[in-house]
């Protein structure tokens, strides 16, 4: 559940801390008081688009922080799988700091991406606003809703279908590539033969280019290397003057001559003897190296020409010898196909038909699963709609196979069909539902889904648009029942819904230091009665109005009992 919301310097909010409770949290206030800012702040903390204009005038940044308590073990496991921090007691803290040009997102104090914030938010809370009702008018969304209701069984079949359909599309692409006349086939074949022959004639070996480049680099700089190595040899072993080698040998002889007089001198002479031996080995190595540096112009030209050939092939066929050899393998396969084009096309056609038939079988299984579960969802929706004062409602989900229109998700279309009045035939939802009806239908859908998912918290932003009277009470009672096993945060303008509160908050505008601010405060029971009186439409909250509000509150409490 959402334990608290902390907002600082966002829009008209200077700084606000709100602690929510289990059950139904109701937020009310005059039109224009800033109720949308509350939903906006939660959405920001969950990764929605941030705008620097949201920063309160004069502030350096805006901050939104959400604290959740997670007690569902599946949700905990999913958070851990996302490699995001969660406290041992189930506490998860999300924050977002919005600055000019950028924002910083954190979970448990660790920096995360906006995408990670969104994915985590989807596990913790479900937000429903007025605009979400419009998704019910989009037929293509109906199939998504049905599949979400079905869950694992349809997900597994769709995964299989996706793999088969990708293979089908790949085969189709290969078949299209081989669709050519004789002249084109001959031209492709000649080009492939030329390229393959050019690569094969080069006789390439992996790693050859690196070896050649090292040798060429040594040859190209041989003069400098020879001079440096020769000078080093002369300094160490030269005959003119006293060389380092001669000096070491002379020093060694002098120490050996006196080593019998002192053990310490003997130790030093042994060390010098080791150096003398090393000098001898070094002299042999330098001589051998200088000998290896000797090469003729023909060897140099051969190395240069070989490198030029390899680099030419790299420019045409790949960035490395490995890439070039892989290209040659592909050309050989292409040649084999072009040499037996008709046989290859027949083979591809058989594979294409086989993959299509396999896809159709999976589509049929998916369709059967959808049709079976469509009846279950429709029955649950009908009962939920009856609870929301659709007394004579009929609801059906038509799953229509479109066998000539297969996609990676199957070949079905789904249409929500409804009749809200007795004697009327069922018609597509998009054709008959009014604004108020859409709100209730969406609420019914949310309550059905809430019973089967692991999301503990739901936010409803003015879902009561277009309803009143008895219907408003039915919606209120439905929210009350839903709040018995979910945390509900509801922004409403209907007193019937507000009266069902477990905790009541008032959102209002005021002045502070000559500036407009939005504040949110938790109401006591007496304060809630006054707010319910205001919502009842009374210009002045009199004792009679308070009595009506108390009766409304009592009725709400009795419906919960």
C-alpha positions as CSV (number, residue, x, y, z in Angstrom):
1,X,0.0,0.0,0.0
2,X,1.0,3.6,-0.4
3,X,2.0,4.8,3.0
4,X,2.9,8.4,2.3
5,X,3.3,11.1,-0.3
6,X,5.8,14.0,0.2
7,X,5.7,16.9,-2.3
8,X,8.0,19.9,-2.2
9,X,7.9,23.0,-4.5
10,X,5.7,21.4,-7.1
11,X,3.3,23.8,-8.9
12,X,1.2,25.5,-6.2
13,X,2.4,23.1,-3.4
14,X,5.1,24.5,-1.2
15,X,5.7,21.4,0.9
16,X,3.2,18.8,1.9
17,X,3.3,15.4,3.6
18,X,0.2,13.1,3.3
19,X,-0.1,9.8,5.2
20,X,-2.7,7.4,3.7
21,X,-4.3,4.5,5.4
22,X,-5.7,1.1,4.5
23,X,-9.2,1.1,3.0
24,X,-10.8,4.1,1.3
25,X,-8.9,7.4,1.3
26,X,-11.1,10.2,0.0
27,X,-9.9,13.6,-1.3
28,X,-12.4,16.4,-1.9
29,X,-12.3,20.1,-2.5
30,X,-13.7,23.0,-4.5
31,X,-13.3,23.0,-8.3
32,X,-9.9,24.4,-9.1
33,X,-8.5,23.7,-5.6
34,X,-5.6,21.7,-7.1
35,X,-6.8,18.1,-6.9
36,X,-5.1,17.3,-10.3
37,X,-1.8,18.4,-8.8
38,X,-2.0,15.4,-6.4
39,X,-2.5,12.9,-9.1
40,X,0.2,14.7,-11.2
41,X,2.7,14.4,-8.4
42,X,2.1,10.7,-8.0
43,X,2.4,10.2,-11.7
44,X,5.7,12.1,-11.7
45,X,7.1,9.9,-9.0
46,X,6.1,6.9,-11.1
47,X,8.0,8.1,-14.2
48,X,5.6,10.3,-16.2
49,X,7.0,13.1,-18.4
50,X,8.5,15.9,-16.3
51,X,8.3,19.6,-17.2
52,X,10.5,22.3,-15.7
53,X,7.4,24.5,-15.6
54,X,6.1,22.3,-12.7
55,X,8.8,23.7,-10.4
56,X,7.4,26.3,-8.1
57,X,8.4,29.8,-9.0
58,X,11.5,30.8,-7.2
59,X,12.5,27.2,-6.3
60,X,15.6,25.4,-7.6
61,X,13.9,22.1,-7.9
62,X,10.7,20.1,-7.2
63,X,10.7,16.9,-5.3
64,X,8.1,14.1,-5.0
65,X,8.6,11.1,-2.8
66,X,6.4,8.0,-2.4
67,X,6.7,5.5,0.4
68,X,5.1,2.1,-0.1
69,X,4.8,-0.9,2.2
70,X,4.8,-4.2,0.3
71,X,3.6,-7.4,2.1
72,X,2.8,-9.5,-1.0
73,X,5.6,-12.0,-1.4
74,X,5.1,-12.3,-5.2
75,X,5.5,-8.5,-5.5
76,X,8.6,-8.6,-3.3
77,X,10.2,-11.3,-5.5
78,X,9.5,-9.3,-8.7
79,X,11.1,-6.2,-7.2
80,X,14.2,-8.2,-6.3
81,X,14.3,-9.7,-9.8
82,X,14.4,-6.1,-11.1
83,X,17.5,-5.7,-8.8
84,X,15.9,-2.8,-7.0
85,X,16.3,-2.2,-3.3
86,X,13.5,-3.1,-0.8
87,X,13.8,-3.0,3.0
88,X,13.4,-6.2,5.0
89,X,10.1,-4.9,6.4
90,X,8.8,-4.4,2.8
91,X,9.3,-0.6,2.7
92,X,10.0,0.8,-0.8
93,X,10.8,4.5,-1.3
94,X,10.5,6.1,-4.8
95,X,11.6,9.7,-5.3
96,X,12.1,12.1,-8.2
97,X,13.8,15.4,-8.2
98,X,12.9,17.7,-11.1
99,X,15.4,20.4,-12.1
100,X,15.8,22.6,-15.1
101,X,16.5,20.3,-18.0
102,X,16.8,17.0,-16.1
103,X,15.4,14.9,-13.3
104,X,17.0,12.4,-10.8
105,X,15.0,9.2,-10.1
106,X,15.8,7.1,-7.1
107,X,14.5,3.9,-5.4
108,X,15.7,3.3,-1.9
109,X,18.4,6.0,-2.3
110,X,19.8,4.3,-5.4
111,X,19.7,6.1,-8.8
112,X,17.5,4.4,-11.4
113,X,16.2,5.2,-14.9
114,X,12.7,6.6,-15.6
115,X,11.9,3.3,-17.3
116,X,12.8,1.4,-14.1
117,X,10.6,3.8,-12.1
118,X,7.6,3.1,-14.4
119,X,8.1,-0.7,-14.3
120,X,8.2,-0.6,-10.5
121,X,5.2,1.7,-10.3
122,X,3.2,-0.8,-12.4
123,X,3.8,-3.4,-9.6
124,X,2.8,-1.1,-6.8
125,X,-0.2,1.0,-7.8
126,X,-2.8,1.3,-10.5
127,X,-4.0,4.8,-11.4
128,X,-7.3,5.4,-13.2
129,X,-8.2,8.8,-14.5
130,X,-11.1,10.2,-16.5
131,X,-9.3,9.8,-19.8
132,X,-8.8,6.1,-19.3
133,X,-12.5,5.6,-19.9
134,X,-11.9,6.3,-23.6
135,X,-9.8,3.2,-23.9
136,X,-13.1,1.3,-23.6
137,X,-14.2,2.9,-26.9
138,X,-11.2,1.4,-28.8
139,X,-12.0,-2.1,-30.0
140,X,-8.3,-3.0,-30.3
141,X,-8.0,-2.5,-26.6
142,X,-10.7,-5.1,-25.8
143,X,-8.5,-8.0,-26.8
144,X,-5.7,-6.7,-24.6
145,X,-8.1,-6.4,-21.7
146,X,-9.4,-10.0,-22.2
147,X,-5.8,-11.4,-22.5
148,X,-4.8,-9.5,-19.3
149,X,-7.7,-11.2,-17.6
150,X,-6.8,-14.6,-18.8
151,X,-3.1,-14.3,-17.9
152,X,-0.6,-17.2,-18.0
153,X,-2.3,-19.7,-20.3
154,X,-2.7,-17.2,-23.2
155,X,0.7,-15.6,-22.6
156,X,2.4,-18.9,-23.0
157,X,0.5,-19.7,-26.2
158,X,1.2,-16.2,-27.6
159,X,4.9,-16.7,-26.9
160,X,4.9,-19.9,-28.9
161,X,3.0,-18.2,-31.7
162,X,5.4,-15.3,-31.8
163,X,8.4,-17.7,-32.4
164,X,6.5,-19.6,-35.1
165,X,5.3,-16.4,-36.8
166,X,8.8,-14.9,-36.8
167,X,10.1,-18.1,-38.5
168,X,7.2,-17.9,-41.0
169,X,8.1,-14.2,-41.8
170,X,11.8,-15.1,-42.2
171,X,10.9,-17.9,-44.7
172,X,8.6,-15.6,-46.6
173,X,11.4,-13.0,-46.8
174,X,13.8,-15.7,-48.2
175,X,11.1,-16.8,-50.7
176,X,10.7,-13.2,-51.9
177,X,14.5,-12.8,-52.3
178,X,14.6,-15.9,-54.6
179,X,11.7,-14.6,-56.8
180,X,13.7,-13.6,-59.9
181,X,13.8,-14.2,-63.6
182,X,16.5,-16.1,-65.4
183,X,18.5,-13.0,-66.3
184,X,18.5,-11.8,-62.7
185,X,19.4,-15.3,-61.4
186,X,22.4,-15.4,-63.9
187,X,23.5,-12.0,-62.9
188,X,23.3,-12.8,-59.1
189,X,25.1,-16.1,-59.7
190,X,28.0,-14.5,-61.7
191,X,28.5,-11.8,-59.0
192,X,28.5,-14.4,-56.2
193,X,30.9,-16.6,-58.1
194,X,33.3,-13.7,-58.7
195,X,33.2,-12.6,-55.1
196,X,33.7,-16.1,-53.8
197,X,36.6,-16.7,-56.2
198,X,38.3,-13.5,-55.2
199,X,38.2,-14.5,-51.5
200,X,39.2,-18.1,-52.1
201,X,42.2,-17.1,-54.3
202,X,43.5,-14.9,-51.5
203,X,44.0,-18.0,-49.3
204,X,43.3,-16.0,-46.1
205,X,44.1,-17.3,-42.6
206,X,42.7,-15.9,-39.4
207,X,45.2,-13.7,-37.6
208,X,47.4,-13.3,-40.7
209,X,46.7,-9.6,-41.0
210,X,47.9,-8.9,-37.5
211,X,51.1,-10.8,-38.0
212,X,51.7,-9.1,-41.4
213,X,51.0,-5.6,-39.9
214,X,53.6,-6.3,-37.1
215,X,56.2,-7.5,-39.7
216,X,55.5,-4.6,-42.0
217,X,55.8,-2.1,-39.2
218,X,59.1,-3.6,-38.2
219,X,60.4,-3.5,-41.8
220,X,59.2,0.0,-42.4
221,X,61.1,1.2,-39.3
222,X,64.0,-1.2,-39.7
223,X,66.6,1.6,-40.3
224,X,65.7,3.3,-37.0
225,X,65.6,0.0,-35.2
226,X,69.0,-1.1,-36.6
227,X,70.7,2.1,-35.7
228,X,69.3,2.0,-32.1
229,X,70.2,-1.7,-31.6
230,X,73.6,-1.2,-33.2
231,X,74.4,1.7,-30.9
232,X,73.2,-0.2,-27.9
233,X,75.5,-3.1,-28.9
234,X,78.4,-0.8,-29.4
235,X,78.0,0.8,-26.0
236,X,77.7,-2.6,-24.3
237,X,80.2,-4.6,-26.2
238,X,82.1,-2.3,-28.6
239,X,85.8,-2.5,-29.2
240,X,86.5,1.2,-29.2
241,X,87.3,2.4,-25.7
242,X,86.1,0.6,-22.6
243,X,82.7,-1.2,-23.1
244,X,80.3,-2.0,-20.4
245,X,81.0,-5.7,-20.9
246,X,84.8,-5.2,-20.5
247,X,84.3,-3.0,-17.5
248,X,82.1,-5.7,-15.8
249,X,84.6,-8.5,-16.6
250,X,87.6,-6.4,-15.3
251,X,85.7,-5.6,-12.1
252,X,84.8,-9.3,-11.6
253,X,88.5,-10.4,-12.0
254,X,89.6,-7.9,-9.3
255,X,87.0,-9.0,-6.9
256,X,87.7,-12.7,-7.4
257,X,91.4,-12.0,-6.7
258,X,90.5,-10.8,-3.1
259,X,87.4,-12.9,-2.4
260,X,89.4,-15.4,-0.3
261,X,90.1,-12.7,2.3
262,X,86.4,-11.9,3.0
263,X,83.2,-13.8,2.6
264,X,81.3,-10.6,1.9
265,X,83.5,-9.9,-1.1
266,X,82.8,-13.4,-2.4
267,X,79.1,-12.7,-2.2
268,X,79.5,-9.5,-4.2
269,X,81.7,-11.2,-6.8
270,X,79.0,-13.9,-7.2
271,X,76.4,-11.2,-7.9
272,X,78.7,-9.6,-10.4
273,X,79.4,-12.9,-12.0
274,X,75.6,-13.3,-12.6
275,X,75.6,-9.9,-14.3
276,X,78.6,-10.9,-16.5
277,X,76.7,-14.1,-17.6
278,X,73.6,-12.0,-18.4
279,X,75.8,-9.6,-20.5
280,X,77.1,-12.6,-22.5
281,X,73.5,-13.8,-23.2
282,X,72.4,-10.2,-24.0
283,X,75.2,-9.9,-26.5
284,X,74.1,-13.1,-28.3
285,X,70.4,-11.9,-28.3
286,X,71.4,-8.5,-29.8
287,X,73.5,-10.1,-32.5
288,X,70.6,-12.5,-33.4
289,X,68.1,-9.7,-33.4
290,X,70.2,-7.5,-35.7
291,X,70.7,-10.5,-38.0
292,X,66.9,-11.0,-38.2
293,X,66.4,-7.4,-39.2
294,X,68.2,-8.0,-42.4
295,X,65.7,-8.4,-45.3
296,X,65.7,-7.7,-49.0
297,X,63.4,-5.4,-51.0
298,X,61.5,-8.3,-52.4
299,X,60.4,-9.5,-49.0
300,X,59.3,-6.0,-48.0
301,X,57.3,-5.6,-51.3
302,X,55.7,-9.0,-50.8
303,X,54.6,-8.1,-47.3
304,X,53.2,-4.7,-48.4
305,X,51.3,-6.2,-51.4
306,X,49.8,-8.9,-49.2
307,X,48.6,-6.3,-46.7
308,X,47.1,-4.2,-49.6
309,X,45.2,-7.3,-50.8
310,X,43.8,-8.1,-47.4
311,X,42.8,-4.4,-46.8
312,X,41.1,-4.3,-50.2
313,X,39.1,-7.4,-49.3
314,X,38.2,-5.8,-45.9
315,X,36.9,-2.7,-47.6
316,X,34.6,-4.9,-49.7
317,X,33.6,-7.8,-47.5
318,X,34.2,-7.1,-43.8
319,X,36.3,-5.4,-41.1
320,X,38.3,-8.5,-40.3
321,X,39.5,-11.7,-41.9
322,X,36.9,-13.6,-39.8
323,X,34.2,-11.4,-41.4
324,X,35.5,-12.0,-44.9
325,X,35.5,-15.8,-44.4
326,X,31.9,-15.6,-43.1
327,X,30.9,-13.6,-46.1
328,X,32.5,-16.3,-48.3
329,X,30.4,-18.9,-46.5
330,X,27.2,-16.9,-47.2
331,X,28.2,-16.5,-50.8
332,X,28.7,-20.3,-51.1
333,X,25.2,-20.8,-49.7
334,X,23.8,-18.3,-52.1
335,X,25.5,-20.0,-55.0
336,X,24.1,-23.4,-54.0
337,X,20.6,-21.8,-53.9
338,X,21.0,-20.0,-57.2
339,X,22.4,-23.2,-58.9
340,X,19.2,-25.1,-57.8
341,X,16.8,-22.2,-57.6
342,X,13.5,-24.0,-58.4
343,X,14.3,-26.8,-55.9
344,X,15.1,-24.2,-53.2
345,X,11.9,-22.3,-53.9
346,X,9.8,-25.5,-53.6
347,X,11.5,-26.3,-50.4
348,X,10.8,-22.8,-49.0
349,X,7.2,-23.0,-50.1
350,X,6.8,-26.3,-48.2
351,X,8.4,-24.7,-45.1
352,X,6.2,-21.6,-45.5
353,X,3.0,-23.7,-45.6
354,X,4.1,-25.8,-42.7
355,X,4.9,-22.8,-40.5
356,X,1.5,-21.2,-41.5
357,X,-0.3,-24.4,-40.5
358,X,1.5,-24.5,-37.2
359,X,0.7,-20.9,-36.6
360,X,-3.0,-21.5,-37.4
361,X,-3.1,-24.4,-34.9
362,X,-1.7,-22.2,-32.1
363,X,-4.1,-19.4,-33.1
364,X,-7.0,-21.8,-32.8
365,X,-5.8,-22.8,-29.3
366,X,-5.5,-19.2,-28.3
367,X,-9.0,-18.5,-29.7
368,X,-10.5,-21.3,-27.7
369,X,-8.9,-20.1,-24.5
370,X,-10.2,-16.6,-25.2
371,X,-13.7,-17.7,-26.0
372,X,-13.8,-19.8,-22.8
373,X,-12.5,-17.0,-20.6
374,X,-14.6,-14.4,-22.4
375,X,-17.7,-16.0,-20.9
376,X,-16.1,-15.9,-17.4
377,X,-15.1,-12.3,-17.7
378,X,-18.5,-11.3,-19.1
379,X,-20.3,-13.0,-16.2
380,X,-18.2,-11.2,-13.7
381,X,-18.6,-7.9,-15.5
382,X,-22.4,-8.3,-15.5
383,X,-22.5,-8.9,-11.8
384,X,-20.2,-5.9,-11.2
385,X,-22.4,-3.7,-13.4
386,X,-25.5,-4.8,-11.6
387,X,-23.8,-3.8,-8.3
388,X,-23.3,-0.4,-10.0
389,X,-27.0,0.1,-10.7
390,X,-27.1,-1.4,-14.2
391,X,-30.2,-3.4,-13.1
392,X,-31.2,-4.9,-16.5
393,X,-27.8,-5.0,-18.1
394,X,-26.6,-7.6,-20.5
395,X,-22.8,-8.0,-21.2
396,X,-21.1,-10.2,-23.6
397,X,-17.6,-10.4,-25.1
398,X,-17.5,-11.6,-28.7
399,X,-14.3,-13.3,-29.8
400,X,-14.3,-13.3,-33.6
401,X,-11.6,-15.3,-35.5
402,X,-10.2,-13.5,-38.5
403,X,-8.3,-16.5,-40.0
404,X,-7.0,-14.5,-43.0
405,X,-5.4,-11.9,-40.7
406,X,-2.8,-13.7,-38.5
407,X,-0.4,-11.7,-36.4
408,X,2.0,-12.6,-33.7
409,X,-0.8,-12.2,-31.2
410,X,-3.3,-14.5,-33.0
411,X,-6.1,-13.9,-35.4
412,X,-8.9,-12.8,-33.1
413,X,-10.8,-9.6,-32.6
414,X,-12.7,-9.0,-29.4
415,X,-15.7,-6.7,-29.0
416,X,-17.4,-5.7,-25.7
417,X,-21.2,-6.0,-26.3
418,X,-23.7,-4.4,-23.9
419,X,-27.3,-3.7,-23.5
420,X,-28.3,-1.3,-20.6
421,X,-32.0,-1.3,-21.1
422,X,-34.5,-4.3,-21.1
423,X,-35.6,-5.3,-24.6
424,X,-32.6,-3.7,-26.4
425,X,-30.3,-5.9,-28.3
426,X,-26.6,-6.1,-27.4
427,X,-24.5,-3.6,-29.4
428,X,-20.8,-2.7,-29.4
429,X,-19.9,-0.7,-26.3
430,X,-18.5,2.1,-28.4
431,X,-21.9,2.8,-30.0
432,X,-24.1,3.2,-26.9
433,X,-22.2,4.1,-23.7
434,X,-22.5,7.6,-22.3
435,X,-19.9,9.3,-20.2
436,X,-21.5,8.3,-16.9
437,X,-22.0,4.7,-18.1
438,X,-18.4,4.5,-19.2
439,X,-17.2,5.5,-15.8
440,X,-19.2,2.8,-14.1
441,X,-18.2,0.2,-16.7
442,X,-14.5,1.0,-16.2
443,X,-15.0,0.8,-12.4
444,X,-16.6,-2.6,-12.9
445,X,-13.7,-3.7,-14.9
446,X,-11.2,-2.4,-12.3
447,X,-13.0,-4.3,-9.5
448,X,-13.0,-7.5,-11.5
449,X,-9.3,-7.2,-12.2
450,X,-8.5,-6.1,-8.6
451,X,-9.8,-9.4,-7.3
452,X,-7.2,-11.4,-9.3
453,X,-4.0,-9.2,-9.5
454,X,-1.4,-8.5,-6.8
455,X,-1.6,-4.7,-6.9
456,X,-2.6,-3.5,-3.5
457,X,-3.3,0.2,-4.2
458,X,-5.6,1.9,-6.7
459,X,-6.2,5.5,-7.4
460,X,-9.5,6.8,-8.9
461,X,-9.5,10.3,-10.2
462,X,-13.1,11.6,-10.5
463,X,-14.5,8.4,-11.9
464,X,-17.9,9.6,-10.8
465,X,-18.4,11.9,-13.8
466,X,-22.0,11.9,-15.0
467,X,-23.6,10.0,-12.2
468,X,-25.8,11.0,-9.2
469,X,-28.6,9.8,-6.9
470,X,-29.0,6.1,-6.4
471,X,-26.3,5.3,-8.9
472,X,-23.9,7.4,-6.9
473,X,-24.7,5.3,-3.8
474,X,-24.1,2.1,-5.7
475,X,-20.7,3.4,-6.9
476,X,-20.0,4.4,-3.3
477,X,-20.9,0.9,-2.0
478,X,-18.8,-0.7,-4.7
479,X,-15.8,1.3,-3.7
480,X,-16.4,0.5,-0.1
481,X,-16.4,-3.2,-0.8
482,X,-13.3,-2.9,-3.0
483,X,-11.6,-1.0,-0.2
484,X,-12.1,-4.0,2.2
485,X,-9.1,-5.8,0.6
486,X,-7.4,-3.0,-1.4
487,X,-6.2,0.5,-0.6
488,X,-8.3,3.0,-2.5
489,X,-7.4,6.6,-3.0
490,X,-10.3,8.4,-4.6
491,X,-10.7,12.0,-5.7
492,X,-14.4,12.8,-5.9
493,X,-17.0,15.6,-6.0
494,X,-19.9,13.3,-4.9
495,X,-20.9,13.4,-1.2
496,X,-22.2,9.8,-1.5
497,X,-18.7,8.6,-2.3
498,X,-17.0,10.9,0.2
499,X,-19.2,9.7,3.0
500,X,-17.7,6.1,2.6
501,X,-14.3,7.3,3.7
502,X,-11.9,5.6,6.0
503,X,-9.7,8.7,5.9
504,X,-10.8,12.0,4.5
505,X,-8.6,14.7,3.1
506,X,-9.5,18.3,2.0
507,X,-7.6,20.0,-0.8
508,X,-7.9,23.8,-0.9
509,X,-6.2,26.9,-2.2
510,X,-5.1,29.7,0.1
511,X,-2.5,32.5,0.4
512,X,0.8,32.4,2.1
513,X,3.2,35.3,2.0
514,X,1.0,36.9,-0.7
515,X,1.3,33.8,-2.9
516,X,-1.3,31.2,-3.8
517,X,-0.6,27.7,-2.4
518,X,-2.5,24.4,-2.5
519,X,-2.7,22.6,0.8
520,X,-4.0,19.1,1.7
521,X,-5.2,18.4,5.3
522,X,-6.6,15.3,7.0
523,X,-10.1,16.0,8.4
524,X,-11.5,15.0,11.7
525,X,-15.0,13.3,11.7
526,X,-16.6,16.7,12.6
527,X,-14.7,18.5,9.8
528,X,-15.7,15.7,7.4
529,X,-19.4,16.3,8.2
530,X,-18.9,20.0,7.4
531,X,-17.2,19.1,4.1
532,X,-20.0,16.7,3.2
533,X,-22.5,19.5,3.9
534,X,-20.6,21.7,1.5
535,X,-20.7,19.0,-1.1
536,X,-24.4,18.5,-0.7
537,X,-24.7,22.0,-2.3
538,X,-25.7,24.1,0.7
539,X,-24.6,27.7,0.4
540,X,-24.3,27.7,4.2
541,X,-23.5,24.7,6.4
542,X,-26.4,24.9,8.9
543,X,-27.3,22.4,11.6
544,X,-29.9,20.9,9.3
545,X,-27.3,20.5,6.6
546,X,-24.9,18.8,9.1
547,X,-27.7,16.5,10.1
548,X,-28.2,15.4,6.5
549,X,-24.5,14.9,6.2
550,X,-24.4,12.8,9.4
551,X,-27.3,10.7,8.1
552,X,-25.3,10.1,4.9
553,X,-22.2,9.1,6.8
554,X,-24.3,6.7,9.0
555,X,-25.8,5.1,5.9
556,X,-22.3,4.7,4.4
557,X,-21.0,3.1,7.6
558,X,-24.0,0.7,7.8
559,X,-23.4,-0.4,4.2
560,X,-19.9,-1.4,5.3
561,X,-21.0,-3.5,8.2
